[in-house]
Amino acid sequence: MVLEDLNDFELFRACGPLYPAFAIESLTSIILGLFFTYLALRIVVRTDVKQPINAVWLMIRDYISPAADQWWTLMKTWPDMPNKPCSDRIAYCRNLNIAMCIAQALAAFFSVFRWLHIGNVNGLRYLGYAFTCSLMQAELVVLIAPFVPCYKFNVVSVVIFTHAFLICGWIGSLHDGFLFEDASWELFKSSWEVADLVITNKGMAIGITASCLCFLCFVQMPFLALCYFCAGGCRANRDLPYHYLRLMCSVWFTWPAFPCWWIMSAEGLGLFGDAKSNAVGFAVLNMISKGSFTLSMLKIGADHRRRWPDQVPATKRSQSWLVEKLQVYESEKPNGKEQKLSLQENKMTEEDESKVQRPAAGAETLWV
């Protein structure tokens, strides 16, 4: 086999055995970066901080822990969603959206290290799909929870079902070759008899994935749309999100594009010999699918608050530390940073003046 005679797709598969070398190289690079970060930290703190690593970990935990605890406390209320008003269900789905976006971002960043590029197939991409797509399906159920029969069973089953069939898709992508044995495929093209086809292990895994995706698109989501219509969702309803069908369409029209691109890409049938287009195509589809879903969710929340302002909580919600920090630098206040610095300087000046105006007790005794 001459390398010059192979196209990108064939090289993509042929370089699969180099996975351990790529993974070890990424791991050593991270260890090297962490080591010199530690040295830089020791230089900065000198001996003023005895345990800098522990102090940094505690600082990060103090920032993340309150938000994570609040998020998890809210997530545990999913069985109560049928008894909650629409505004609470939208707030719940908003937090699911946060988890979805963070998970997809982490999968994208850690893919750079190529730690799960088994057989040169990006496993983190499929794990990201399995986690985020499950949450998207759960949101579609939670939003109309009071009107979904067997709500708890529906949520649990659709999450597990979606997660499992996407993992099955990953398993199918790890196999080389075609969906059918070459000889049976050639025979099928001449006879057009389905009985002549002999399916491979890759074909079985991909067939299961495709069947499950069809079930979601043609059974599960139409069932939810029917529940929405029967509950009066086509009219203004204070207990239903008005743009729910738009949210569903962002899933229904974008998800089938993923298997279509997979078939043409280097991980599928290799119709595109250029393997570089593989990652680009999946990245663009991801941004379109999950981006449109998230924007539709934001639209649902804003529209519901506008239509039914009496459902907005009277108490002012507490802002996160990130919001407070960003508000200082938001674009609507270009001088926000200068204002903050001036306030700090005025506060320091006032403290200095108060110290001058209140002499120490020893000084008063001396003057007497």
C-alpha positions in Angstrom: 0.0 0.0 0.0 1.5 3.3 -1.1 0.5 6.3 1.0 0.5 8.6 -2.0 -2.3 6.5 -3.6 -4.6 7.0 -0.5 -7.2 9.8 -0.3 -7.9 11.6 3.0 -10.7 9.2 3.9 -8.5 6.2 3.6 -5.6 7.9 5.5 -8.2 8.8 8.2 -8.9 5.1 8.8 -5.3 3.9 8.3 -4.0 6.3 11.0 -6.3 4.9 13.6 -3.6 2.7 15.3 -1.7 6.0 16.1 -4.4 6.8 18.7 -2.2 5.9 21.7 0.6 8.1 20.5 -1.7 11.1 20.0 -3.3 10.6 23.5 0.0 10.3 25.2 1.4 13.4 23.5 -1.7 15.4 24.6 -1.4 14.1 28.2 2.3 15.0 28.4 1.5 18.5 27.1 -1.1 19.1 29.7 1.2 17.8 32.5 3.9 20.1 31.2 1.5 23.1 31.2 0.3 22.4 34.7 3.8 22.0 36.0 4.9 25.4 34.8 1.6 27.0 35.9 2.4 25.7 39.4 5.9 27.2 39.3 4.5 30.5 38.2 2.0 30.4 41.0 4.7 29.7 43.5 6.7 32.7 42.2 3.7 35.0 42.6 2.7 33.9 46.1 6.3 33.3 47.3 6.0 32.2 51.0 2.9 34.2 51.7 0.6 31.3 50.9 1.8 28.0 52.3 -0.4 25.7 50.2 -1.2 27.5 46.9 -2.7 24.6 45.1 -5.2 23.9 47.9 -6.0 27.6 48.2 -6.7 27.9 44.4 -8.9 24.8 44.6 -10.9 26.3 47.5 -11.2 29.6 45.7 -12.6 27.9 42.5 -14.9 25.7 44.7 -16.3 28.8 46.5 -17.2 30.3 43.1 -18.7 27.2 41.5 -20.2 25.3 44.4 -23.1 27.7 45.2 -24.2 27.8 41.6 -23.8 24.0 41.2 -25.7 23.3 44.4 -28.5 25.6 43.3 -28.7 24.0 39.9 -28.8 20.5 41.3 -31.5 21.4 43.9 -33.6 22.6 41.0 -32.9 19.6 38.9 -34.2 17.3 41.6 -37.7 18.8 41.3 -38.3 17.3 37.9 -41.1 14.9 39.2 -43.1 18.0 40.4 -43.1 19.8 37.1 -46.7 18.7 36.2 -47.9 20.7 39.3 -45.8 23.7 38.5 -47.0 26.8 36.5 -45.6 27.4 33.0 -43.1 30.0 34.2 -41.5 27.5 36.6 -41.2 24.9 33.9 -39.6 27.4 31.6 -37.1 28.3 34.3 -36.4 24.6 34.8 -35.7 24.1 31.1 -33.5 27.2 31.1 -31.3 25.5 33.6 -31.3 22.3 31.5 -30.2 24.5 28.6 -27.2 25.7 30.7 -26.1 22.2 31.4 -26.5 21.3 27.7 -24.4 24.2 26.5 -21.7 23.6 29.1 -21.5 19.9 28.3 -21.2 20.7 24.5 -18.5 23.3 25.2 -16.5 20.8 27.4 -16.8 18.1 24.8 -15.6 20.5 22.1 -12.6 21.8 24.2 -11.5 18.3 25.4 -11.7 17.0 21.9 -8.6 19.0 21.2 -6.6 16.6 23.3 -7.8 13.6 21.2 -8.2 11.4 24.3 -11.2 9.5 22.8 -10.2 9.5 19.2 -10.3 5.7 19.1 -9.8 4.6 15.5 -9.4 8.3 14.7 -13.2 8.7 15.5 -14.0 11.5 17.9 -15.7 9.7 20.7 -16.2 12.9 22.7 -18.4 14.2 20.0 -20.7 11.3 20.3 -20.7 11.5 24.1 -21.6 15.2 23.8 -24.5 14.2 21.5 -25.6 11.5 23.9 -25.7 14.0 26.9 -27.0 17.1 25.2 -29.6 15.5 22.9 -31.1 13.6 25.9 -31.6 17.0 27.7 -33.2 18.5 24.6 -35.7 15.7 24.4 -36.4 16.0 28.2 -37.1 19.8 27.8 -39.7 19.1 25.1 -41.5 16.9 27.7 -41.1 19.1 30.7 -42.4 22.2 29.0 -45.8 20.7 28.6 -45.6 18.3 31.6 -49.2 18.7 32.9 -50.6 17.5 29.6 -48.2 14.6 28.9 -49.6 11.1 29.8 -47.3 9.1 32.1 -45.0 12.1 32.5 -42.4 10.4 34.7 -42.1 7.4 32.5 -41.9 9.5 29.4 -39.1 11.7 30.7 -37.0 8.8 32.0 -37.5 6.6 29.0 -36.8 9.3 26.4 -33.6 10.4 28.1 -32.3 6.8 28.4 -33.5 5.9 24.9 -31.8 9.0 23.3 -28.6 8.4 25.2 -28.4 4.7 24.3 -29.0 5.0 20.5 -26.4 7.8 20.1 -23.8 5.6 21.9 -24.8 2.9 19.5 -24.0 5.3 16.7 -20.6 5.8 18.1 -20.0 2.0 18.2 -21.1 1.8 14.6 -18.7 4.6 13.6 -15.7 2.6 15.1 -16.2 -0.2 12.6 -14.5 0.0 9.2 -16.0 -0.9 5.9 -19.5 -0.7 4.4 -23.0 -1.3 6.0 -23.3 -4.5 3.9 -20.8 -7.1 2.7 -19.3 -6.1 -0.6 -20.4 -9.2 -2.5 -24.0 -9.0 -1.3 -24.1 -5.3 -2.2 -22.9 -6.0 -5.7 -25.5 -8.7 -6.0 -28.2 -6.5 -4.7 -27.4 -3.8 -7.3 -27.9 -6.3 -10.1 -31.0 -8.1 -8.7 -32.6 -5.4 -6.4 -33.6 -8.2 -4.0 -33.4 -7.2 -0.4 -32.9 -10.8 0.6 -29.5 -10.7 -1.1 -28.1 -8.2 1.3 -25.9 -9.4 4.1 -25.6 -6.7 6.8 -22.3 -6.2 8.7 -21.8 -5.3 12.4 -21.4 -1.7 11.4 -24.7 -1.8 9.4 -26.5 -3.3 12.4 -25.3 -0.6 14.8 -26.1 2.2 12.3 -29.4 0.6 11.5 -30.4 0.7 15.2 -29.4 4.3 15.5 -31.3 5.3 12.3 -34.4 3.4 13.5 -34.3 5.1 16.9 -33.9 8.5 15.3 -36.9 7.9 13.1 -38.9 6.9 16.2 -38.1 10.2 17.9 -38.9 12.2 14.8 -42.1 10.4 13.6 -43.5 9.1 16.9 -42.3 10.8 20.0 -42.3 14.4 18.9 -45.6 14.2 16.9 -47.1 12.7 20.1 -45.9 15.7 22.1 -47.2 18.1 19.4 -50.6 16.3 19.6 -50.6 16.7 23.4 -49.8 20.4 22.9 -52.7 20.9 20.4 -55.2 19.0 22.5 -54.4 21.1 25.5 -55.1 24.3 23.6 -51.6 25.2 22.7 -52.6 26.7 19.3 -54.2 29.6 21.2 -52.9 32.0 23.9 -52.7 29.8 27.0 -51.1 30.9 30.3 -50.1 27.3 31.1 -48.4 26.5 27.8 -45.4 28.0 26.0 -46.6 29.9 22.9 -43.6 29.1 20.7 -43.4 25.4 21.6 -43.8 24.2 18.1 -41.0 26.5 16.9 -38.8 24.8 19.5 -39.8 21.4 18.3 -39.1 22.3 14.7 -35.6 23.3 15.6 -35.1 19.7 16.5 -37.2 18.0 13.9 -35.6 19.7 10.9 -31.9 19.7 12.1 -31.4 16.3 13.7 -31.9 14.3 10.4 -29.1 16.3 8.9 -26.6 14.6 11.2 -27.0 11.1 9.8 -27.1 12.4 6.3 -23.8 14.2 6.8 -22.4 11.1 8.6 -23.2 8.9 5.5 -21.3 11.2 3.3 -18.4 11.8 5.7 -15.2 9.9 6.4 -16.8 8.1 9.3 -19.6 6.7 7.2 -19.3 5.6 3.6 -16.5 8.0 2.8 -18.3 9.7 -0.1 -16.2 12.7 0.6 -12.6 11.8 0.3 -11.6 15.0 2.1 -11.6 14.0 5.8 -11.1 17.6 6.9 -14.7 18.4 6.0 -15.9 15.8 8.5 -15.3 17.8 11.6 -16.3 21.1 9.9 -19.7 19.7 8.9 -20.5 18.3 12.3 -19.4 21.6 14.0 -21.7 23.7 11.7 -24.6 21.3 12.2 -24.1 21.5 16.0 -24.1 25.2 16.1 -27.3 25.4 13.9 -29.2 22.7 15.8 -28.3 23.5 19.5 -28.0 27.3 18.7 -31.5 27.5 17.2 -32.9 25.4 20.1 -31.4 27.6 22.7 -32.5 30.8 21.0 -36.0 29.4 20.7 -36.0 28.6 24.5 -35.0 32.2 25.2 -37.8 33.4 23.0 -40.3 31.3 24.8 -39.2 32.7 28.2 -39.3 36.3 27.0 -42.6 35.9 25.3 -44.3 34.2 28.3 -43.1 37.0 30.6 -44.6 39.6 28.2 -47.9 37.8 27.8 -48.4 36.9 31.4 -46.5 39.4 33.6 -48.5 38.3 36.7 -46.7 34.9 36.6 -43.3 36.7 37.0 -42.1 36.4 40.7 -42.7 39.6 42.6 -39.4 39.2 44.5 -36.3 40.3 42.7 -34.2 37.3 41.8 -30.7 37.1 43.1 -28.0 37.7 40.6 -25.1 35.4 40.1 -21.5 36.6 40.8 -20.9 36.4 37.0 -23.7 38.8 36.2 -22.5 41.2 38.9 -19.0 41.1 37.4 -20.1 41.5 33.8 -22.5 44.4 34.5 -19.5 46.6 35.3 -18.1 46.0 31.8 -21.3 45.8 29.8 -21.3 47.7 26.5 -24.1 50.0 27.6 -21.8 51.5 30.3 -18.5 52.1 28.6 -17.2 53.9 31.6 -18.3 51.2 34.0 -14.8 50.2 34.9 -13.7 53.8 35.5 -16.8 54.4 37.6 -16.0 51.3 39.7 -12.4 52.4 40.2 -13.4 55.9 41.1 -15.8 54.6 43.7 -13.1 52.4 45.2 -10.7 55.4 45.2 -13.3 57.6 46.9 -13.9 55.0 49.5 -10.2 54.7 50.2 -10.0 58.5 50.5 -12.9 58.6 53.0 -11.2 55.9 55.1 -7.9 57.8 55.1 -9.7 61.1 56.1 -11.5 59.4 58.9 -8.3 58.1 60.3 -6.8 61.6 60.3 -9.8 63.1 62.0 -9.8 60.4 64.7 -6.3 60.6 66.3 -5.2 57.7 68.4 -5.8 57.7 72.1 -2.1 57.9 72.9 -1.8 61.0 70.8 -4.7 62.7 72.6 -3.0 62.1 75.9 0.2 63.5 74.7 -1.5 66.7 73.5 -3.2 67.2 76.9 
